[in-house]
Amino acid sequence: MAACGASVVPVPAPADAERAAARWADADLDQLTAGRTLYVQKCSGCHTLVAPHARSPEAWPAMVDAMARRIRLGDPERDLITRYVVTMSELRGVAPSAPSARAAEPDPAAADVGPLGQPQVDAELR
C-alpha cells in the first residue's frame, strides 16, 4: 500500500524547489519535503490523498484552506502543505509513470490513506 500512496504523492526534487522559489522567494527543498510529509499525515486521516497534479495550481490554495479550517491546522503547516501541492501540481500533464517524471520513493507514511474517497473531498468544498 505504501508504494501506491507514494505514486500519488511524489517526492519533491531540486527542480521542484527551483520552481517553488520562483513563486515563494524563501521556498526550498526542505520546505517541500516537510509539506509532503504533512500532506500525507494530516490529509490522509480524513480522505484518500489527491495527487497534486490532479488539480491546477490555482485550485489548491482554496482546497487546502477549507480543509485546514476543518481540522484547525495552523498557518505554518497549512502554508507548507500549500507550497507542496501547488508546486507539484505544476507538473500537470506529466503522468507520474511518464519517463520524464521522477519515480516516487516508497514512503511508509503514505500507507495511512484515509477512509473516505475523492468525491467526499469535492463535496466538502461545495
C-alpha positions as CSV (number, residue, x, y, z in Angstrom):
1,M,0.0,0.0,0.0
2,A,2.9,2.4,0.7
3,A,4.0,2.2,-2.9
4,C,0.5,3.1,-4.1
5,G,0.5,6.2,-1.9
6,A,4.0,7.2,-2.9
7,S,2.9,7.2,-6.6
8,V,0.1,9.6,-5.7
9,V,2.3,11.8,-3.6
10,P,5.6,12.4,-5.5
11,V,8.8,13.1,-3.6
12,P,10.0,16.7,-4.3
13,A,13.3,17.1,-6.1
14,P,15.7,20.0,-6.5
15,A,14.0,21.1,-9.8
16,D,10.7,21.4,-7.8
17,A,12.4,23.6,-5.2
18,E,13.6,25.9,-8.1
19,R,10.0,26.2,-9.3
20,A,8.7,26.8,-5.8
21,A,11.4,29.6,-5.3
22,A,10.1,31.4,-8.4
23,R,6.7,31.7,-6.6
24,W,7.9,32.0,-2.9
25,A,11.4,33.5,-2.6
26,D,12.2,31.6,0.6
27,A,11.0,28.2,-0.7
28,D,13.5,25.3,-0.6
29,L,13.6,21.5,-0.9
30,D,13.3,21.1,2.9
31,Q,10.0,23.0,2.9
32,L,8.6,21.0,0.1
33,T,9.6,17.8,1.8
34,A,8.0,18.9,5.1
35,G,4.9,19.9,3.1
36,R,4.7,16.5,1.6
37,T,5.1,14.8,5.0
38,L,2.3,17.0,6.5
39,Y,0.1,16.4,3.5
40,V,0.4,12.6,3.9
41,Q,0.0,12.7,7.7
42,K,-2.8,15.3,8.1
43,C,-4.9,14.9,5.0
44,S,-5.0,11.1,4.8
45,G,-6.6,11.0,8.2
46,C,-9.9,12.1,6.7
47,H,-9.9,11.1,3.0
48,T,-7.9,9.4,0.2
49,L,-5.0,11.6,-0.9
50,V,-5.4,13.5,-4.1
51,A,-2.5,13.5,-6.4
52,P,-1.2,17.1,-6.6
53,H,-1.3,17.0,-10.4
54,A,-5.0,16.2,-10.3
55,R,-5.7,19.9,-9.5
56,S,-4.5,23.1,-11.0
57,P,-2.0,25.3,-9.0
58,E,-4.8,27.9,-8.8
59,A,-7.3,25.4,-7.3
60,W,-5.1,24.1,-4.4
61,P,-4.9,27.1,-2.1
62,A,-8.7,27.3,-1.6
63,M,-8.9,23.5,-1.1
64,V,-6.1,23.5,1.5
65,D,-7.6,26.5,3.3
66,A,-11.0,24.8,3.5
67,M,-9.6,21.5,4.8
68,A,-7.1,23.3,7.2
69,R,-10.0,25.1,8.9
70,R,-11.9,21.9,9.4
71,I,-9.0,20.3,11.3
72,R,-7.7,23.5,12.8
73,L,-4.4,23.3,11.1
74,G,-2.0,26.1,12.0
75,D,-0.8,28.6,9.4
76,P,2.7,27.3,9.2
77,E,1.6,23.8,8.5
78,R,-1.1,25.0,6.0
79,D,1.5,27.0,4.2
80,L,3.9,24.1,3.9
81,I,1.1,21.8,2.5
82,T,0.0,24.6,0.1
83,R,3.5,25.1,-1.2
84,Y,4.0,21.4,-1.8
85,V,0.7,20.7,-3.6
86,V,0.9,23.9,-5.7
87,T,4.4,23.3,-6.7
88,M,3.8,19.6,-7.6
89,S,0.6,20.4,-9.4
90,E,2.6,22.5,-11.8
91,L,3.6,19.1,-13.3
92,R,0.0,18.7,-14.7
93,G,0.1,16.7,-17.9
94,V,3.2,14.8,-16.8
95,A,1.8,11.4,-15.7
96,P,3.7,10.0,-12.7
97,S,4.6,7.0,-14.8
98,A,5.9,9.0,-17.7
99,P,9.7,8.6,-18.4
100,S,10.3,12.3,-17.8
101,A,8.6,12.2,-14.4
102,R,10.6,11.4,-11.3
103,A,10.0,8.0,-9.7
104,A,8.5,8.5,-6.3
105,E,10.3,6.8,-3.4
106,P,8.2,4.5,-1.2
107,D,7.1,6.3,1.9
108,P,5.8,4.4,5.0
109,A,3.7,7.4,5.9
110,A,1.8,7.2,2.6
111,A,0.4,3.8,3.8
112,D,-2.0,5.7,6.1
113,V,-4.5,6.6,3.4
114,G,-7.8,7.8,4.8
115,P,-11.2,6.0,4.7
116,L,-13.1,8.4,2.5
117,G,-12.9,8.7,-1.3
118,Q,-12.3,11.7,-3.6
119,P,-16.0,12.5,-4.1
120,Q,-16.2,13.3,-0.4
121,V,-13.4,15.9,-0.7
122,D,-15.1,17.6,-3.5
123,A,-18.5,17.5,-1.8
124,E,-17.0,19.1,1.4
125,L,-15.7,22.1,-0.6
126,R,-19.2,22.9,-2.0
